[in-house]
Amino acid sequence: MARLKTDWVLFFAIVGLVGFGLIMVYSASSVIGEIKFQSPWHFFIRQVLWAVASFGVLMYLKKADYRQMRTPTLAFAALGIVISLLVLVYFWDARAHRWFRIPSVGSLQPSEFAKPALAVFLAYFVTARKDFINNRQTLLQAALAVAVLAFLVVVADLGTALVLVITAVIVLFVAGLEWKYVALVAAVGCLFLAGAVVARGYRLGRVIAYFDKDYTLLDKVDKSGIVKNYIARSSSNRDPSYQGKQSVIATGSGGVLGEGLMRSRQKLLYLPEAHTDFIFAIVGEELGLWGCTLVLGGFLLILWRGLRLYWLAPDEFGRYLALGVTIVVVIQAFVNMSVVLDMGPTKGIPLPMISAGGSSLLATLTSMGLLLSVSEHAS
């Protein structure tokens, strides 16, 4: 097979999404930046600095030979470092259990780095155990690694934990995991998800509000008000569906052509997290259907080129590395856009390469660097 060259279509899709994200971060954050930090450029400048650093990592990984990563040392070390950081951040950030807050630098969210770490681990693990993928010992080893990672992430970040589990199941299924085990994983995953939702009142409130916005059914079942009181004690907003409602208003008001760049009304403190988790709503409001389609098209392009590399890569490790990093980024994007469009309960998960957030951008471009490495060095 001929040596694969740099996938320039994929590369420029990544550059385009990041550049577009910088424009939207400035548009969505200028008001909140002026209010909180007396500068409309605050979040934009930070995002640009993270983008420069992240592209440095991407270019380094793009030139690195991905085949040298096929070692148990790297696969388990990457996973172990992330797990250690997740344990440490639980005590470091006693309230949210999410961020290492570093003065003059910003915040670092270790759960974001679980995504590329899991992709590398899965690629190594599946390559090493592909002929025994349905062996009970193999399944237990894979389940233990993913379960520990997902459990530590779900403490503060249900959306990311969901993305990790979905990615693992897809990669293992493509590698030959039988349907009966997929069904078993799905059943256990649903129980795990239900427990994670009930464990946090605000999560339960979001789920109930999505299916029963006026609490009509809940009032019939929970006549003593125990559930509603539980939800109220941990919710920062009395209306758990508030973000979803405001997001739909923003997206719908843009129509086909949008209100125009910088002309969003919802970012004027109506829509919480307008520059981070809900930036796609601002895209819809300011740039309309064509802007949303452009973003969706960018991620579909990444999906296409990633799956293409899965089919073309000559070695098993390269194939599953390409599949893992593609799925983890694209699934996250689809989950975020679904939440913004009120197609699911609210979850705090950024839109890769578009939302403001240094950890998310660095982790995503790390994943994309690994994907480009497969294209650059496969032979």
C-alpha positions in Angstrom: 0.0 0.0 0.0 1.3 3.5 -0.9 2.4 5.8 1.9 -0.5 8.0 3.0 0.3 11.7 2.9 -1.0 14.4 5.2 -4.8 14.6 4.9 -5.1 18.3 4.0 -8.9 18.1 3.8 -8.9 17.1 7.4 -6.2 19.5 8.4 -8.0 22.5 6.9 -11.4 21.4 8.4 -9.7 21.5 11.8 -8.2 25.0 11.1 -11.5 26.2 9.9 -13.4 25.1 12.9 -10.9 26.5 15.3 -10.8 29.9 13.4 -14.6 30.0 13.3 -14.7 29.1 17.0 -12.4 32.1 17.9 -14.7 34.5 16.0 -17.8 33.1 17.9 -16.0 33.1 21.3 -15.4 36.8 20.9 -19.0 37.5 19.7 -20.5 35.4 22.5 -18.2 36.4 25.4 -17.6 40.2 24.8 -20.5 41.2 27.0 -19.8 38.9 29.9 -16.1 39.8 29.5 -16.8 43.5 29.8 -19.0 43.0 32.9 -16.7 40.6 34.8 -13.2 41.7 33.6 -13.8 45.2 32.2 -12.6 43.9 28.8 -14.6 42.5 25.9 -11.4 40.8 24.7 -10.7 38.8 27.9 -12.0 35.4 26.8 -11.0 35.9 23.2 -7.4 36.5 24.1 -7.2 33.5 26.4 -8.7 31.3 23.7 -6.2 32.6 21.1 -3.3 31.7 23.5 -4.7 28.3 24.1 -5.2 27.8 20.3 -1.6 28.7 19.6 -0.4 26.2 22.3 -2.8 23.5 21.2 -1.8 23.8 17.5 1.8 23.4 18.7 0.8 20.1 20.2 -1.2 19.1 17.1 1.8 19.8 14.8 4.2 17.8 17.1 1.9 14.8 17.2 1.2 15.1 13.4 4.9 14.7 12.8 5.4 12.0 15.4 5.1 8.4 14.2 1.9 7.0 15.8 3.3 3.4 15.6 5.8 4.3 18.3 2.8 4.8 20.6 1.9 1.2 20.4 3.4 0.3 23.8 1.8 -0.8 27.0 3.9 1.8 28.9 2.3 4.7 27.0 -1.2 3.3 26.9 -1.4 2.6 30.6 0.7 5.6 31.6 -1.7 8.0 29.8 -4.7 6.4 31.4 -3.0 6.3 34.8 -2.0 10.0 34.7 -5.5 11.0 33.8 -7.0 8.8 36.6 -4.5 10.3 39.1 -5.4 13.9 38.1 -9.1 13.1 38.4 -8.6 11.8 41.9 -6.4 14.8 42.8 -8.9 17.4 41.4 -11.7 15.9 43.6 -9.8 17.2 46.6 -8.3 20.3 44.9 -11.6 21.6 43.8 -13.8 20.8 46.8 -16.9 22.3 45.4 -17.2 21.3 41.7 -14.5 18.6 41.6 -13.7 19.7 38.0 -10.9 22.3 37.7 -7.3 22.9 38.8 -7.5 26.7 39.1 -4.1 28.2 38.5 -3.6 32.0 39.1 -2.6 33.9 35.9 -3.0 30.8 33.8 -6.6 29.8 34.2 -8.3 26.5 34.8 -7.4 23.0 33.7 -10.1 20.3 33.5 -8.5 16.8 33.6 -11.7 15.1 32.5 -11.1 16.5 29.0 -7.8 14.7 28.7 -9.5 11.4 29.4 -10.7 11.4 25.8 -7.4 11.2 23.9 -6.0 9.0 26.7 -8.9 6.5 26.3 -8.5 6.5 22.5 -4.8 5.5 22.8 -5.6 2.9 25.4 -8.4 1.3 23.4 -6.3 1.2 20.3 -3.5 -0.6 22.1 -5.8 -2.9 24.0 -7.9 -3.9 21.0 -4.9 -4.5 18.9 -3.3 -6.7 21.5 -6.5 -8.7 22.3 -8.4 -8.6 19.0 -8.5 -12.3 18.6 -9.8 -12.7 22.1 -12.2 -9.7 22.2 -15.1 -11.8 23.5 -13.0 -13.7 26.0 -14.3 -13.2 29.5 -10.9 -12.0 30.9 -10.6 -9.5 28.0 -14.0 -8.1 28.7 -13.4 -7.8 32.4 -10.1 -6.0 31.8 -11.7 -3.5 29.3 -14.8 -3.0 31.5 -12.6 -2.3 34.6 -10.5 0.3 32.9 -13.5 2.1 31.3 -15.6 1.8 34.4 -12.9 3.3 36.7 -12.3 6.2 34.3 -16.0 6.9 33.8 -16.8 6.7 37.5 -14.1 9.3 38.3 -15.3 11.5 35.5 -19.0 11.2 36.3 -18.5 12.7 39.8 -18.6 16.1 38.2 -19.0 15.7 34.5 -21.8 13.3 33.3 -21.7 14.4 29.7 -18.0 13.5 29.3 -18.5 10.2 31.1 -21.3 9.4 28.6 -19.0 10.3 25.6 -16.3 8.0 27.0 -18.5 5.0 27.5 -20.2 5.4 24.1 -16.7 5.6 22.4 -15.5 2.5 24.2 -18.5 0.5 23.2 -18.3 1.6 19.5 -14.6 0.7 19.3 -15.0 -2.7 21.0 -18.1 -3.4 18.8 -16.2 -2.6 15.6 -13.4 -4.9 16.9 -15.8 -7.8 17.1 -17.7 -7.6 20.4 -20.7 -9.8 20.2 -24.2 -8.3 20.3 -25.1 -10.1 23.6 -22.2 -8.3 25.3 -23.2 -5.0 23.7 -26.7 -5.5 25.2 -25.2 -6.3 28.6 -23.0 -3.2 28.5 -26.0 -1.1 27.5 -28.1 -2.5 30.4 -25.3 -1.9 32.9 -24.6 1.5 31.4 -28.3 2.5 31.8 -28.2 1.6 35.5 -24.9 3.5 35.9 -26.5 6.5 34.2 -29.6 6.4 36.3 -27.5 6.2 39.5 -25.4 9.1 38.3 -28.5 11.2 37.6 -30.2 10.5 40.9 -26.9 11.1 42.8 -27.1 14.8 41.9 -30.3 16.7 42.4 -29.6 19.2 39.6 -29.1 16.4 37.1 -32.4 14.7 38.2 -34.1 18.1 37.9 -32.9 18.5 34.3 -34.0 15.1 33.3 -37.5 15.5 34.8 -37.8 19.0 33.4 -37.0 17.7 30.0 -39.8 15.1 30.0 -42.2 16.8 32.4 -41.6 20.6 32.1 -44.5 21.6 34.3 -44.0 18.8 36.9 -47.6 17.6 36.1 -46.7 13.9 36.3 -44.2 14.4 39.1 -46.8 16.1 41.3 -49.1 13.1 40.9 -46.4 10.6 41.8 -44.5 12.7 44.4 -47.4 14.2 46.4 -45.2 14.9 49.5 -42.8 16.9 47.4 -39.7 15.0 48.4 -38.2 14.8 44.9 -38.9 18.5 44.2 -37.3 19.5 47.5 -34.3 17.4 46.6 -34.0 19.0 43.3 -34.4 22.5 44.7 -31.6 22.1 47.2 -29.0 21.4 44.6 -30.2 23.6 41.7 -28.8 27.1 41.1 -31.9 28.0 39.1 -35.5 27.3 40.2 -36.3 26.3 36.6 -34.1 23.3 35.5 -35.3 23.7 31.9 -34.3 27.4 31.8 -31.1 26.9 29.7 -32.9 24.7 27.3 -35.7 27.2 26.8 -33.3 30.1 26.3 -31.2 28.1 23.9 -34.2 27.2 21.7 -35.2 30.9 21.7 -31.7 31.9 20.6 -31.4 29.2 17.9 -35.0 29.7 16.5 -34.8 33.5 16.4 -31.9 33.3 13.9 -34.0 31.8 11.2 -32.2 31.0 7.9 -29.8 33.9 7.7 -29.4 34.9 11.3 -29.6 38.2 13.1 -26.0 39.1 12.1 -22.6 38.6 13.8 -22.4 40.3 17.2 -26.2 40.9 17.2 -27.3 38.2 19.6 -29.7 39.2 22.3 -29.6 36.0 24.3 -25.9 36.5 25.1 -27.0 39.6 27.1 -27.1 37.4 30.2 -30.3 35.6 29.2 -28.6 32.4 28.1 -26.1 31.1 30.7 -22.8 29.7 29.4 -23.4 31.4 26.1 -19.6 31.4 25.2 -18.9 27.8 26.4 -21.4 24.9 26.5 -24.2 26.8 24.6 -22.2 28.7 22.0 -23.9 26.7 19.2 -27.1 28.6 20.2 -25.4 31.9 19.5 -24.2 30.5 16.2 -27.8 29.8 15.3 -29.0 33.2 16.5 -26.4 35.3 14.8 -25.7 33.2 11.7 -28.9 31.3 11.3 -29.4 27.9 9.7 -26.4 28.4 7.3 -24.0 28.9 10.2 -25.3 25.8 12.1 -25.1 23.8 8.9 -21.5 25.0 8.4 -20.5 23.8 11.9 -22.3 20.5 11.4 -20.7 20.0 8.1 -17.2 20.5 9.6 -17.8 17.7 12.1 -19.3 15.4 9.4 -16.1 16.1 7.4 -14.0 15.0 10.3 -16.1 11.9 10.7 -15.7 11.1 7.0 -11.9 11.6 6.9 -11.5 9.7 10.2 -13.5 6.7 9.0 -11.6 6.8 5.8 -8.3 6.5 7.7 -9.8 3.6 9.6 -10.3 1.8 6.3 -7.0 2.8 4.8 -4.5 2.5 7.7 -2.5 -0.7 7.1 -2.1 -1.7 10.8 -4.6 -2.5 13.5 -3.2 0.0 15.9 -3.5 2.9 13.4 -7.0 1.8 12.4 -8.4 1.7 15.9 -6.5 4.9 17.0 -8.1 6.7 14.0 -11.5 5.3 14.9 -11.3 6.1 18.6 -10.2 9.8 18.3 -12.7 10.4 15.5 -15.6 8.9 17.5 -14.8 10.7 20.8 -14.7 14.1 19.1 -17.7 13.7 16.8 -19.9 12.1 19.5 -19.1 15.0 21.8 -20.0 17.5 19.1 -23.3 15.7 18.4 -24.2 15.5 22.1 -23.6 19.2 22.5 -25.6 20.2 19.5 -28.4 17.9 20.6 -28.6 19.5 24.0 -28.5 23.0 22.6 -31.4 22.2 20.3 -33.3 20.8 23.3 -33.2 17.2 21.9 -32.0 16.0 25.3 -31.6 17.0 28.9 -29.1 19.8 29.6 -25.5 18.5 30.1 -22.4 20.6 30.6 -20.3 19.6 27.7 -18.4 21.9 25.3 -18.6 22.0 21.5 -15.1 20.8 20.4 -13.0 23.6 18.8 -15.8 26.1 19.0 -16.6 26.6 22.7 -14.4 28.7 24.9 -12.2 26.6 27.1 -8.5 25.8 27.0 -8.7 22.3 28.3 -11.3 21.3 25.8 -9.4 22.9 22.9 -6.0 21.3 23.9 -7.6 17.9 24.4 -9.4 18.0 21.1 -6.4 19.2 19.1 -4.3 16.5 20.8 -6.9 14.0 19.5 -6.8 15.6 16.0 -3.0 15.5 16.1 -3.1 11.7 16.7 -5.5 11.4 13.8 -3.3 13.4 11.4 -0.3 11.3 12.5 -2.1 8.2 11.2 -2.5 9.9 7.8 1.1 11.2 7.9 3.0 8.1 8.7 0.9 5.1 7.6 2.7 3.1 4.9 
